[in-house]
Amino acid sequence: MRDKRIIGGRISPNEHWRFVAMVETKNPDGSWNECTGTIISSQHILTAAHCIIGFRKIKNADIQIIIQKEEIVVRINSENKNEINSLKLVKIQNAYIHYNYNTEVATNDLTILEAAEPFFPKIEPIKLSNYFNYEPGQSVLEMGFGDHYEKKDFTDEDPLISSEYLREVESYLHSIQRCREMWPFTIADTHLCVGSPNEGIGPGDSGGPLLVKGQDGNWYQIGVASFG
């Protein structure tokens, strides 16, 4: 999913999106990365593959490594509160990276985290779309625990602010061709291109969901925030 940093949007209501989780990973140098994920079963969380890949310097070269499960911290919304301080810690026992993940062009940027035991209290997983008809201009919803701009009339010099809450933003789909014209990145046919003026995802939102509302009134996840 291709997008810009979050600079618009709103704090999500407590009663919404309990399936959204916060994912943190510890790098070999001791620093921490923050991402977002979604509960897709009673024991599994979907996030971005790059969220659990770190770098270790060996002979002046940065070598990619998979972060060990002991260094992955996941927090879930067990109290129906979207405030970070209220999230419950979950132990992870396995991490499964998509076998065809390509770090150079960010295709198949997907990882499934397996919790050591089923989530409690029970949280309704997000529904995953088995089929999605890509229509440019279609309305979508993004969300995450990442940073944001405090004001709407921002400049590049304005600092990003750490959020204490889950935030959401409405956006829309671009055609792949339009995306390739707008951004000088490698955009694959399998990417979903999302964006709207002055709104989007930010640092810490990687791995978060891209949602569409189905004709049955339910929300479905069609993508995972990857880069932008």
C-alpha positions as CSV (number, residue, x, y, z in Angstrom):
1,M,0.0,0.0,0.0
2,R,1.5,3.3,-1.1
3,D,0.8,6.5,0.8
4,K,2.0,9.7,2.4
5,R,2.5,10.4,6.1
6,I,-0.5,10.9,8.4
7,I,-1.3,14.5,8.7
8,G,-5.1,14.5,8.9
9,G,-7.6,12.1,10.3
10,R,-9.0,11.7,13.8
11,I,-8.8,9.6,17.0
12,S,-10.7,6.4,16.6
13,P,-13.7,5.8,18.9
14,N,-13.1,3.3,21.7
15,E,-15.9,1.0,20.5
16,H,-14.4,0.7,17.0
17,W,-11.6,-1.4,15.5
18,R,-10.7,-3.7,18.5
19,F,-8.9,-5.9,16.0
20,V,-6.1,-3.3,15.5
21,A,-3.0,-4.2,17.4
22,M,0.3,-2.3,18.2
23,V,3.5,-4.1,17.1
24,E,6.9,-3.1,18.4
25,T,10.3,-4.7,17.6
26,K,13.7,-4.3,19.1
27,N,16.7,-3.9,16.7
28,P,20.1,-5.3,17.3
29,D,21.4,-1.9,18.3
30,G,18.8,-1.7,21.1
31,S,16.5,0.8,19.3
32,W,12.8,0.1,18.8
33,N,10.5,0.2,15.8
34,E,6.8,0.8,16.1
35,C,4.2,-0.7,13.7
36,T,0.6,-1.6,13.6
37,G,-1.2,-4.9,12.9
38,T,-4.6,-6.6,12.7
39,I,-6.1,-9.6,14.5
40,I,-7.1,-12.0,11.8
41,S,-7.9,-15.1,14.0
42,S,-8.1,-16.0,17.7
43,Q,-4.3,-16.3,17.8
44,H,-2.8,-14.5,14.8
45,I,-1.9,-11.0,13.8
46,L,-1.2,-9.7,10.3
47,T,1.4,-7.0,9.9
48,A,4.1,-5.9,7.4
49,A,7.2,-8.0,6.9
50,H,9.6,-5.1,7.1
51,C,8.4,-4.5,10.7
52,I,10.2,-7.6,11.9
53,I,13.4,-7.3,9.8
54,G,16.3,-5.4,11.4
55,F,19.9,-4.6,10.4
56,R,23.2,-5.6,11.9
57,K,26.5,-4.0,10.9
58,I,29.1,-6.6,9.9
59,K,32.4,-5.4,8.5
60,N,31.0,-2.0,7.7
61,A,28.0,-3.5,5.9
62,D,24.3,-3.4,7.0
63,I,23.1,-7.0,7.0
64,Q,19.4,-7.7,7.1
65,I,18.3,-10.1,9.9
66,I,14.9,-11.4,11.1
67,I,14.1,-10.1,14.5
68,Q,13.7,-12.9,17.1
69,K,10.3,-13.6,18.6
70,E,11.6,-12.6,22.0
71,E,12.2,-9.1,20.6
72,I,8.6,-8.7,19.2
73,V,6.1,-6.9,21.5
74,V,2.4,-6.9,20.6
75,R,-0.3,-5.1,22.4
76,I,-4.1,-5.6,21.9
77,N,-7.2,-3.7,22.8
78,S,-8.6,-6.0,25.5
79,E,-10.4,-3.3,27.4
80,N,-12.3,-1.7,24.5
81,K,-10.1,1.4,24.8
82,N,-8.0,2.7,21.8
83,E,-5.5,4.3,24.2
84,I,-2.0,2.9,24.0
85,N,-1.5,2.9,27.7
86,S,-4.6,0.6,28.1
87,L,-3.4,-2.1,25.6
88,K,-2.7,-5.6,26.9
89,L,0.7,-7.3,26.2
90,V,0.6,-10.5,24.2
91,K,3.5,-13.0,23.9
92,I,4.5,-14.1,20.4
93,Q,5.7,-17.6,19.7
94,N,6.2,-17.6,15.9
95,A,6.6,-15.1,13.1
96,Y,5.9,-16.2,9.5
97,I,7.2,-13.9,6.7
98,H,5.7,-14.2,3.2
99,Y,8.0,-16.6,1.3
100,N,8.1,-14.2,-1.7
101,Y,8.7,-11.0,0.2
102,N,10.9,-8.7,-1.9
103,T,12.7,-6.0,0.1
104,E,13.8,-4.0,-3.0
105,V,10.4,-3.4,-4.4
106,A,8.3,-4.1,-1.2
107,T,6.1,-6.7,-2.8
108,N,4.4,-9.3,-0.5
109,D,5.4,-7.2,2.5
110,L,3.4,-9.4,4.8
111,T,4.0,-11.2,8.1
112,I,1.7,-13.3,10.3
113,L,2.6,-13.3,14.0
114,E,1.3,-16.2,16.1
115,A,0.5,-15.6,19.8
116,A,1.5,-18.1,22.4
117,E,-2.1,-18.5,23.4
118,P,-5.6,-17.4,22.2
119,F,-6.5,-13.8,22.8
120,F,-8.5,-13.1,25.9
121,P,-11.0,-11.7,26.2
122,K,-12.1,-12.8,22.8
123,I,-11.7,-10.2,20.1
124,E,-13.6,-10.4,16.8
125,P,-11.0,-10.6,14.0
126,I,-11.2,-8.4,10.9
127,K,-12.7,-10.0,7.9
128,L,-10.2,-10.5,5.0
129,S,-11.4,-9.9,1.5
130,N,-11.2,-13.0,-0.7
131,Y,-11.8,-10.9,-3.8
132,F,-11.5,-7.2,-4.4
133,N,-12.3,-5.3,-7.5
134,Y,-9.8,-2.4,-7.7
135,E,-11.7,0.7,-8.6
136,P,-9.7,4.0,-8.6
137,G,-11.6,6.6,-6.6
138,Q,-13.1,4.1,-4.2
139,S,-13.3,5.2,-0.6
140,V,-11.1,3.4,1.9
141,L,-10.1,3.7,5.6
142,E,-6.6,3.6,7.0
143,M,-5.6,3.4,10.7
144,G,-2.6,3.0,13.0
145,F,-0.8,3.9,16.2
146,G,1.8,6.0,14.3
147,D,3.0,9.6,14.4
148,H,1.0,12.5,13.1
149,Y,1.2,16.2,12.5
150,E,-0.5,18.3,15.2
151,K,-1.9,20.9,12.7
152,K,-3.4,20.7,9.3
153,D,-1.5,23.6,7.7
154,F,1.8,21.8,8.2
155,T,5.2,22.3,6.5
156,D,8.0,19.8,6.1
157,E,9.8,21.6,9.0
158,D,7.0,20.8,11.5
159,P,7.7,17.9,13.9
160,L,5.8,14.7,13.9
161,I,3.9,14.0,17.1
162,S,3.7,10.6,18.8
163,S,0.1,9.5,19.2
164,E,-1.3,8.1,22.4
165,Y,-4.3,6.7,20.6
166,L,-5.3,4.7,17.6
167,R,-6.0,7.2,14.7
168,E,-7.9,6.7,11.5
169,V,-8.2,8.6,8.2
170,E,-10.5,8.4,5.2
171,S,-8.8,8.2,1.8
172,Y,-9.3,6.8,-1.7
173,L,-7.6,4.6,-4.2
174,H,-5.5,5.8,-7.2
175,S,-4.9,3.8,-10.3
176,I,-1.5,2.1,-10.5
177,Q,-0.6,4.3,-13.5
178,R,-1.5,7.5,-11.6
179,C,0.6,6.2,-8.7
180,R,3.6,5.7,-10.9
181,E,3.3,9.2,-12.2
182,M,3.0,10.8,-8.8
183,W,5.7,9.0,-6.9
184,P,9.2,8.0,-8.2
185,F,9.2,4.6,-6.6
186,T,8.9,1.1,-8.0
187,I,5.2,0.4,-8.0
188,A,4.2,-3.2,-8.8
189,D,0.8,-4.3,-10.2
190,T,0.1,-6.0,-6.9
191,H,0.4,-2.8,-4.9
192,L,-2.7,-0.8,-3.8
193,C,-2.1,2.9,-4.2
194,V,-3.8,5.2,-1.7
195,G,-3.7,8.9,-1.0
196,S,-5.6,12.1,-0.6
197,P,-4.5,15.7,-0.1
198,N,-2.9,16.4,3.3
199,E,-3.9,13.0,4.7
200,G,-2.3,9.6,4.9
201,I,-0.2,7.2,7.0
202,G,2.9,7.9,9.0
203,P,5.8,6.3,10.9
204,G,4.4,3.6,13.1
205,D,1.4,3.0,10.9
206,S,3.3,0.3,8.8
207,G,1.5,-3.0,8.9
208,G,-1.8,-1.3,9.6
209,P,-5.0,-2.1,7.7
210,L,-6.6,-0.7,4.6
211,L,-10.3,-1.2,4.9
212,V,-13.3,-1.1,2.6
213,K,-17.0,-1.4,3.5
214,G,-18.7,-4.2,1.8
215,Q,-22.2,-4.3,0.4
216,D,-23.2,-6.3,3.4
217,G,-22.2,-3.4,5.7
218,N,-19.2,-5.2,7.1
219,W,-15.6,-3.9,6.9
220,Y,-13.0,-5.9,5.0
221,Q,-9.2,-5.6,5.0
222,I,-7.8,-5.4,1.5
223,G,-4.3,-4.3,2.2
224,V,-1.4,-3.7,4.6
225,A,0.4,-0.4,5.0
226,S,3.9,-0.9,3.5
227,F,5.8,2.3,2.5
228,G,5.3,5.9,1.6
